[in-house]
Amino acid sequence: MNDNPIRILRVIARLNIGGPAIQAVTLGDLFSRGRFRTRLVCGQVGTHEGDMSYLASARQVDPVVLPTLGREISVLDDLNSFSGLRKMISEFRPHIIHTHTAKAGTLGRLAGISQNAQRIFGQKIKLVHTFHGHVFHSYFSPLKTYAFIKIERFLARFTDRIIVISSSQERDICETYKIAKSHQVQVVPLGFDLSGFEKLSPPAPRGVVSVGIIGRLAPVKNHRMLFEAVKSLKEQGAGDAFEFRVVGDGELREALTREATDLGIEKNIVFTGWQKQMPEVYRKLDAVVLTSLNEGTPVSLIEAMASARPVIATAVGGVRDRPWERLTLRQRLSPAPRFPPSILLGAVSLSNRSGP
């Protein structure tokens, strides 16, 4: 055992289902061996969010839960979280603080900055932050978005390394929103264990084409675009040829359920909630749709491609960096449509190729 390991304090707002939690847990596991020692700190998963703490258990990562740390802004909770993080830093004495997601990135780095301010002559803690996506458009009001951009620019001045997960995100951080200088930023694509997806066989013909959309039921995911496409399919008499599976949960669950009814497409939409066995989800799908307004690198598209399922996606964020031109016909369906008719044409194309 290394007598002087490099200690890494890893902070994430919550272990909700999605790419950030997968990466934080995986890195917490891999960087707890040999010359490293890692402590993972997280907050509590919110209402309607899928809990991914089972992945931490499977990888034998024991996160320290800070109950006041979460996604929502709360002055009292955020102050308590800041205080709690400072205490953990004093106890764990990390060489590196690596933060994930916006809230944890703010509080974690502020706690690190405050500790470094006291180390006039001692070794400074290295601060690292990963942008798994960003909230600089399509999330909040212009005023709130402007405030978040200002906060990120301030924090970047004290951050030793900023990690982004796609080239598009690097351009956003360095050029579009001018958060950080290019020498601070490193592109590190996401890595996943896809062994369970690569062995999937094509779905058996069932007489209907099953299309899935996977992710949080939140405004930025733009499920309404898909619903409008489903309505168009039905109006053209093709509705019975398709089944659309909405995998996930979130704040818009009730609103989307009502909207499906209002549009007259409730019989075409299946809300499944969160699922743990994702290879089984893809096994039943003929294609995967992503309609987001803003994305980092969407896990659902990576898993879909590994499963050899065609994808239909809006050209946003890291989606534009996926290697569409290198995909086979079986994998490729319709790259980057921005409006419902494009999704409709892609779905009809798939139906013509994979009929019963």
C-alpha positions as CSV (number, residue, x, y, z in Angstrom):
1,M,0.0,0.0,0.0
2,N,1.2,3.5,-0.9
3,D,2.2,5.3,2.4
4,N,1.6,8.7,0.8
5,P,-1.4,8.4,-1.6
6,I,-2.7,11.3,-3.7
7,R,-6.0,12.2,-2.0
8,I,-8.9,13.2,-4.2
9,L,-12.1,14.7,-2.9
10,R,-14.8,14.2,-5.5
11,V,-18.0,16.2,-5.1
12,I,-21.3,15.8,-7.1
13,A,-24.7,17.4,-6.2
14,R,-26.5,14.0,-6.3
15,L,-26.3,10.5,-7.7
16,N,-29.3,10.8,-9.9
17,I,-29.6,8.6,-13.0
18,G,-27.4,10.0,-15.8
19,G,-23.9,10.4,-17.1
20,P,-22.5,12.6,-14.3
21,A,-23.3,10.0,-11.6
22,I,-21.9,7.2,-13.7
23,Q,-18.6,9.1,-14.2
24,A,-18.3,10.2,-10.6
25,V,-18.9,6.7,-9.2
26,T,-16.6,5.1,-11.8
27,L,-13.8,7.5,-11.2
28,G,-14.3,7.1,-7.4
29,D,-13.8,3.4,-7.9
30,L,-10.8,3.5,-10.3
31,F,-9.0,6.3,-8.4
32,S,-9.2,4.4,-5.1
33,R,-6.4,2.0,-6.0
34,G,-2.6,2.1,-6.0
35,R,-1.3,5.6,-5.5
36,F,-4.7,7.2,-5.1
37,R,-7.3,7.5,-2.4
38,T,-10.7,9.0,-3.2
39,R,-13.7,10.2,-1.1
40,L,-17.0,10.8,-3.0
41,V,-19.3,13.4,-1.5
42,C,-22.9,13.7,-2.8
43,G,-26.2,15.2,-1.9
44,Q,-29.7,13.7,-1.9
45,V,-31.6,12.7,-5.0
46,G,-34.7,14.9,-5.6
47,T,-38.3,13.9,-6.0
48,H,-39.0,12.0,-9.3
49,E,-35.3,11.6,-9.9
50,G,-34.0,8.1,-10.3
51,D,-31.4,7.1,-7.7
52,M,-28.2,5.6,-9.0
53,S,-26.6,4.8,-5.6
54,Y,-27.0,1.2,-6.6
55,L,-24.1,1.7,-9.0
56,A,-21.9,3.0,-6.1
57,S,-22.8,-0.2,-4.1
58,A,-22.0,-2.4,-7.1
59,R,-18.6,-0.8,-7.4
60,Q,-18.0,-0.8,-3.6
61,V,-17.9,3.0,-3.5
62,D,-19.2,4.3,-0.2
63,P,-20.3,8.0,-0.8
64,V,-20.5,10.5,2.0
65,V,-23.9,12.0,1.9
66,L,-24.3,15.7,2.6
67,P,-28.0,16.0,3.2
68,T,-28.2,19.8,2.5
69,L,-26.5,19.4,-0.9
70,G,-28.9,19.2,-3.8
71,R,-29.9,20.7,-7.1
72,E,-32.2,23.5,-5.9
73,I,-30.9,26.8,-4.8
74,S,-31.5,27.4,-1.0
75,V,-29.4,30.0,0.8
76,L,-29.6,28.1,4.2
77,D,-28.9,24.7,2.7
78,D,-26.1,26.0,0.5
79,L,-24.4,27.7,3.4
80,N,-24.6,24.5,5.4
81,S,-23.3,22.5,2.4
82,F,-20.4,25.0,2.1
83,S,-19.6,24.7,5.8
84,G,-19.8,20.9,5.6
85,L,-17.5,20.7,2.6
86,R,-14.9,22.9,4.3
87,K,-15.0,20.6,7.3
88,M,-14.5,17.5,5.0
89,I,-11.6,19.3,3.3
90,S,-9.9,19.9,6.7
91,E,-10.4,16.3,7.8
92,F,-9.5,14.5,4.5
93,R,-6.8,17.0,3.5
94,P,-7.2,16.4,-0.3
95,H,-4.5,17.2,-2.8
96,I,-7.2,17.5,-5.5
97,I,-10.8,18.6,-5.3
98,H,-12.7,17.4,-8.4
99,T,-16.3,18.7,-8.8
100,H,-19.1,17.5,-11.1
101,T,-22.3,19.4,-12.0
102,A,-23.0,23.1,-11.5
103,K,-24.1,23.3,-7.9
104,A,-21.4,21.0,-6.6
105,G,-18.9,22.8,-8.8
106,T,-19.8,26.1,-7.2
107,L,-19.9,25.1,-3.6
108,G,-17.0,22.6,-3.9
109,R,-14.7,25.1,-5.6
110,L,-15.6,27.9,-3.2
111,A,-14.8,25.7,-0.3
112,G,-11.5,24.8,-1.9
113,I,-10.7,28.5,-2.7
114,S,-11.4,29.5,0.9
115,Q,-9.1,26.8,2.2
116,N,-6.4,27.7,-0.2
117,A,-6.7,31.4,0.9
118,Q,-5.5,30.2,4.4
119,R,-2.5,28.4,2.9
120,I,-0.2,31.4,2.3
121,F,3.0,29.3,2.3
122,G,1.6,25.8,2.2
123,Q,0.8,23.6,-0.8
124,K,-2.4,24.6,-2.5
125,I,-5.2,22.2,-3.3
126,K,-5.6,21.7,-7.0
127,L,-9.1,22.4,-8.2
128,V,-10.7,20.5,-11.1
129,H,-14.2,20.8,-12.5
130,T,-16.0,18.7,-15.1
131,F,-18.7,20.3,-17.3
132,H,-20.9,17.3,-18.1
133,G,-23.2,19.8,-19.9
134,H,-23.9,23.4,-19.1
135,V,-26.8,25.7,-18.2
136,F,-25.9,28.6,-20.3
137,H,-29.0,28.3,-22.5
138,S,-32.4,26.6,-22.6
139,Y,-32.6,26.1,-18.8
140,F,-33.3,29.5,-17.0
141,S,-34.4,33.0,-17.6
142,P,-31.9,35.4,-19.3
143,L,-31.1,37.2,-16.0
144,K,-30.5,34.0,-14.1
145,T,-28.4,32.5,-17.0
146,Y,-26.3,35.7,-17.0
147,A,-25.7,35.3,-13.3
148,F,-24.6,31.7,-13.7
149,I,-22.2,32.7,-16.5
150,K,-20.6,35.4,-14.3
151,I,-20.3,32.9,-11.4
152,E,-18.6,30.3,-13.7
153,R,-16.2,32.9,-15.0
154,F,-15.2,33.9,-11.5
155,L,-14.7,30.3,-10.4
156,A,-12.6,29.5,-13.5
157,R,-10.0,32.0,-12.4
158,F,-9.2,29.7,-9.5
159,T,-9.7,26.4,-11.2
160,D,-6.5,24.6,-12.3
161,R,-8.1,22.4,-14.9
162,I,-11.6,22.4,-16.5
163,I,-12.7,19.1,-18.1
164,V,-15.2,19.1,-20.9
165,I,-16.6,16.0,-22.6
166,S,-16.9,17.1,-26.2
167,S,-15.3,19.5,-28.7
168,S,-18.6,21.4,-29.0
169,Q,-18.5,22.0,-25.3
170,E,-15.0,23.2,-25.4
171,R,-16.0,25.8,-28.0
172,D,-18.9,26.8,-25.7
173,I,-16.7,27.2,-22.6
174,C,-13.8,28.9,-24.3
175,E,-15.3,30.9,-27.2
176,T,-19.1,31.3,-27.0
177,Y,-19.5,32.0,-23.3
178,K,-15.8,32.8,-22.5
179,I,-15.9,30.9,-19.2
180,A,-12.2,29.9,-19.3
181,K,-9.0,30.2,-21.3
182,S,-8.2,27.4,-23.7
183,H,-5.0,26.4,-21.8
184,Q,-7.2,25.6,-18.8
185,V,-9.5,23.3,-20.7
186,Q,-9.1,19.6,-21.6
187,V,-11.4,17.5,-23.6
188,V,-11.9,14.1,-22.0
189,P,-14.6,12.0,-23.7
190,L,-16.9,9.9,-21.5
191,G,-16.0,6.3,-21.0
192,F,-18.5,3.6,-20.3
193,D,-18.7,-0.2,-19.9
194,L,-20.8,-1.1,-22.9
195,S,-20.3,-4.8,-22.8
196,G,-24.0,-5.4,-21.9
197,F,-25.2,-3.5,-24.9
198,E,-22.8,-4.7,-27.6
199,K,-24.2,-8.3,-27.5
200,L,-27.8,-7.3,-28.1
201,S,-29.4,-8.8,-31.2
202,P,-31.9,-6.9,-33.4
203,P,-35.4,-6.7,-31.9
204,A,-37.7,-9.4,-33.2
205,P,-40.4,-8.2,-35.6
206,R,-43.6,-7.4,-33.6
207,G,-45.8,-5.6,-36.1
208,V,-45.1,-2.2,-34.6
209,V,-42.0,-0.1,-34.5
210,S,-40.9,0.7,-30.9
211,V,-39.2,4.0,-30.4
212,G,-37.7,5.1,-27.1
213,I,-36.8,8.4,-25.6
214,I,-34.6,8.1,-22.4
215,G,-33.9,10.7,-19.8
216,R,-35.3,13.1,-17.2
217,L,-38.8,14.5,-17.9
218,A,-37.6,18.1,-17.8
219,P,-38.2,21.1,-20.0
220,V,-34.7,21.0,-21.5
221,K,-35.3,17.4,-22.8
222,N,-38.2,18.8,-25.0
223,H,-40.4,15.7,-25.0
224,R,-43.2,17.9,-26.5
225,M,-41.3,17.8,-29.9
226,L,-41.7,14.0,-29.9
227,F,-45.3,14.3,-28.9
228,E,-46.0,16.6,-31.8
229,A,-44.4,14.1,-34.2
230,V,-46.5,11.3,-32.8
231,K,-49.6,13.4,-33.3
232,S,-48.5,14.0,-37.0
233,L,-48.0,10.3,-37.4
234,K,-51.5,9.6,-36.1
235,E,-53.0,12.3,-38.4
236,Q,-51.4,10.6,-41.4
237,G,-52.9,7.2,-40.4
238,A,-49.6,5.7,-39.4
239,G,-50.0,5.9,-35.6
240,D,-50.9,2.3,-35.1
241,A,-47.5,1.3,-36.6
242,F,-45.6,2.8,-33.8
243,E,-45.2,2.6,-30.0
244,F,-43.3,5.3,-28.2
245,R,-41.7,4.4,-24.8
246,V,-40.9,7.3,-22.5
247,V,-38.2,6.0,-20.2
248,G,-37.5,8.1,-17.1
249,D,-39.3,10.4,-14.7
250,G,-39.2,14.0,-13.5
251,E,-41.0,17.2,-12.8
252,L,-43.0,17.1,-16.0
253,R,-44.4,13.6,-15.6
254,E,-48.0,14.7,-14.8
255,A,-47.9,17.6,-17.4
256,L,-46.7,15.2,-20.2
257,T,-49.3,12.6,-19.3
258,R,-52.0,15.3,-19.6
259,E,-50.5,16.5,-22.9
260,A,-50.5,13.1,-24.4
261,T,-54.2,12.8,-23.6
262,D,-54.9,16.3,-24.9
263,L,-53.2,15.5,-28.2
264,G,-55.1,12.2,-28.5
265,I,-51.9,10.1,-28.5
266,E,-52.2,8.5,-25.0
267,K,-52.5,5.0,-26.6
268,N,-49.3,5.5,-28.5
269,I,-47.2,6.6,-25.4
270,V,-46.0,4.3,-22.7
271,F,-44.4,5.9,-19.6
272,T,-42.1,3.3,-18.0
273,G,-40.5,5.4,-15.3
274,W,-36.8,4.8,-14.4
275,Q,-35.2,1.5,-15.3
276,K,-32.1,-0.1,-13.9
277,Q,-31.5,-2.9,-16.5
278,M,-30.9,-0.7,-19.5
279,P,-29.7,-3.4,-21.9
280,E,-33.2,-4.9,-21.5
281,V,-34.7,-1.5,-22.3
282,Y,-32.8,-1.3,-25.6
283,R,-33.5,-4.9,-26.4
284,K,-37.1,-4.0,-26.9
285,L,-36.5,-0.9,-29.0
286,D,-36.2,-0.4,-32.7
287,A,-34.8,3.1,-32.4
288,V,-34.0,5.8,-29.9
289,V,-35.0,9.5,-30.1
290,L,-33.4,12.5,-28.4
291,T,-35.2,15.9,-28.7
292,S,-33.1,18.0,-26.2
293,L,-32.6,21.7,-26.4
294,N,-29.2,21.4,-24.7
295,E,-26.9,18.4,-24.1
296,G,-23.4,17.5,-23.0
297,T,-22.8,14.0,-24.4
298,P,-26.1,12.0,-24.2
299,V,-25.6,8.6,-22.6
300,S,-28.7,7.3,-24.3
301,L,-27.3,7.8,-27.8
302,I,-24.0,6.1,-26.8
303,E,-25.9,3.2,-25.4
304,A,-28.2,3.1,-28.5
305,M,-25.2,3.0,-30.9
306,A,-23.5,0.3,-28.9
307,S,-26.8,-1.7,-29.1
308,A,-26.9,-1.1,-32.9
309,R,-30.2,0.8,-32.6
310,P,-30.8,3.7,-35.0
311,V,-31.0,7.2,-33.5
312,I,-32.9,10.4,-34.3
313,A,-31.5,13.4,-32.5
314,T,-31.5,17.2,-32.4
315,A,-28.1,18.8,-33.3
316,V,-27.3,20.2,-30.0
317,G,-24.1,20.2,-27.8
318,G,-22.1,17.1,-27.9
319,V,-24.6,15.4,-30.2
320,R,-22.9,17.2,-33.1
321,D,-19.6,15.5,-32.2
322,R,-20.8,12.0,-32.5
323,P,-19.4,10.1,-35.5
324,W,-22.6,10.0,-37.6
325,E,-20.8,9.7,-40.9
326,R,-19.1,6.5,-39.7
327,L,-22.2,4.7,-38.7
328,T,-23.6,1.8,-40.7
329,L,-27.1,2.0,-42.2
330,R,-28.4,-0.3,-39.5
331,Q,-27.2,2.2,-36.8
332,R,-28.0,5.4,-38.6
333,L,-31.4,6.8,-39.1
334,S,-31.8,10.6,-39.1
335,P,-29.0,12.8,-37.9
336,A,-29.9,16.0,-36.1
337,P,-33.4,17.1,-37.1
338,R,-34.7,20.2,-35.4
339,F,-38.4,20.0,-35.8
340,P,-41.2,17.3,-35.6
341,P,-41.6,16.7,-39.4
342,S,-37.9,15.5,-39.5
343,I,-38.6,13.0,-36.7
344,L,-41.7,11.9,-38.6
345,L,-39.8,11.3,-41.8
346,G,-37.1,9.4,-39.9
347,A,-39.7,7.2,-38.2
348,V,-41.5,6.4,-41.5
349,S,-38.1,5.5,-43.0
350,L,-37.4,3.1,-40.1
351,S,-40.9,1.6,-40.5
352,N,-40.3,0.9,-44.2
353,R,-37.0,-0.8,-43.4
354,S,-38.1,-2.9,-40.5
355,G,-41.6,-3.9,-41.1
356,P,-43.1,-7.2,-39.7
